[in-house]
Amino acid sequence: MEAKFTKGPWGVREHGVQNLYNVVAQHAGIASVALWESGEPGNDVEALANAHLIATAPEMYEALNDALGELEALRDAPDSDYARPDETTIIDLDRVLAKARGEA
């Protein structure tokens, strides 16, 4: 079963509540991000950074998927002038992308 992702780009909007940010797509809410420490509001800077990291997910997924394809092509090229990529890197990229698709 192929994963269906909400189309990007995603962005970050302040929610209006301290330390709470919404990650949004064009017509959909993706996530709310807050940082709470022991029931008290946490670090606003860290909550905002986490929201931006989540909002970058569609672009990171595509970049990692493209990088994986390039590395596999280099690995499989019969007469490449380039160094062969480390198989561990290919395995790690494949594992992370599968996790993003909900397969792991």
C-alpha positions as CSV (number, residue, x, y, z in Angstrom):
1,M,0.0,0.0,0.0
2,E,1.5,3.3,-1.1
3,A,1.5,6.1,1.5
4,K,-0.5,9.2,0.7
5,F,1.1,12.4,2.0
6,T,-0.5,15.8,2.3
7,K,0.9,17.8,-0.6
8,G,3.5,20.5,0.4
9,P,4.6,23.0,0.9
10,W,3.9,23.1,4.6
11,G,4.4,26.2,6.8
12,V,4.3,27.3,10.4
13,R,1.7,29.6,12.0
14,E,1.6,30.8,15.6
15,H,-1.5,29.4,17.3
16,G,-2.0,32.4,19.7
17,V,-1.2,30.3,22.8
18,Q,2.3,30.5,24.2
19,N,4.7,27.8,22.9
20,L,2.1,26.4,20.5
21,Y,2.5,26.4,16.7
22,N,0.5,24.9,13.9
23,V,2.1,23.1,10.9
24,V,-0.2,23.7,8.0
25,A,-0.5,22.9,4.3
26,Q,-2.5,25.0,1.9
27,H,-5.9,23.7,3.0
28,A,-5.1,21.4,5.9
29,G,-3.7,21.4,9.4
30,I,-0.9,18.9,9.7
31,A,0.2,19.1,13.4
32,S,0.2,21.3,16.5
33,V,3.6,21.6,18.1
34,A,4.1,22.6,21.7
35,L,6.8,22.2,24.3
36,W,5.7,21.6,27.9
37,E,8.0,20.8,30.7
38,S,6.5,19.4,33.9
39,G,3.1,21.1,33.2
40,E,4.7,24.5,32.6
41,P,5.2,26.2,29.3
42,G,8.6,25.3,27.9
43,N,11.1,26.9,25.6
44,D,9.3,28.8,22.9
45,V,12.4,28.8,20.7
46,E,12.6,25.0,20.8
47,A,8.9,24.6,20.1
48,L,9.2,26.9,17.0
49,A,12.3,25.0,15.8
50,N,10.4,21.6,16.1
51,A,7.5,23.1,14.1
52,H,9.8,24.2,11.3
53,L,11.5,20.8,11.3
54,I,8.1,19.1,10.8
55,A,7.1,21.7,8.2
56,T,10.1,20.7,6.1
57,A,9.1,17.1,6.0
58,P,7.7,17.0,2.4
59,E,10.9,18.6,1.0
60,M,13.2,16.5,3.0
61,Y,11.3,13.3,1.9
62,E,11.7,14.2,-1.7
63,A,15.4,15.2,-1.3
64,L,16.2,12.0,0.5
65,N,14.3,9.9,-2.1
66,D,16.2,11.6,-4.9
67,A,19.5,11.1,-3.1
68,L,18.7,7.4,-2.6
69,G,18.0,7.0,-6.4
70,E,21.2,8.7,-7.3
71,L,23.2,6.5,-4.9
72,E,21.6,3.3,-6.2
73,A,22.3,4.4,-9.8
74,L,26.0,4.9,-8.9
75,R,26.1,1.6,-7.1
76,D,24.6,-0.3,-10.0
77,A,26.5,1.5,-12.8
78,P,28.7,-1.1,-14.5
79,D,31.6,1.3,-15.5
80,S,31.4,4.3,-13.2
81,D,34.3,6.8,-12.8
82,Y,32.8,7.7,-9.4
83,A,33.5,6.0,-6.1
84,R,30.9,3.4,-5.2
85,P,28.6,4.7,-2.5
86,D,28.7,3.1,0.9
87,E,26.0,0.5,1.1
88,T,25.3,1.4,4.7
89,T,24.2,4.9,3.5
90,I,21.8,3.4,1.0
91,I,20.4,1.0,3.7
92,D,20.0,3.9,6.1
93,L,18.2,6.1,3.5
94,D,15.9,3.3,2.5
95,R,15.1,2.6,6.2
96,V,14.3,6.2,7.0
97,L,12.1,6.6,3.9
98,A,10.2,3.4,4.7
99,K,9.6,4.7,8.3
100,A,8.2,8.0,6.8
101,R,5.8,5.9,4.7
102,G,4.7,4.0,7.8
103,E,6.3,0.8,6.7
104,A,8.7,0.4,9.7
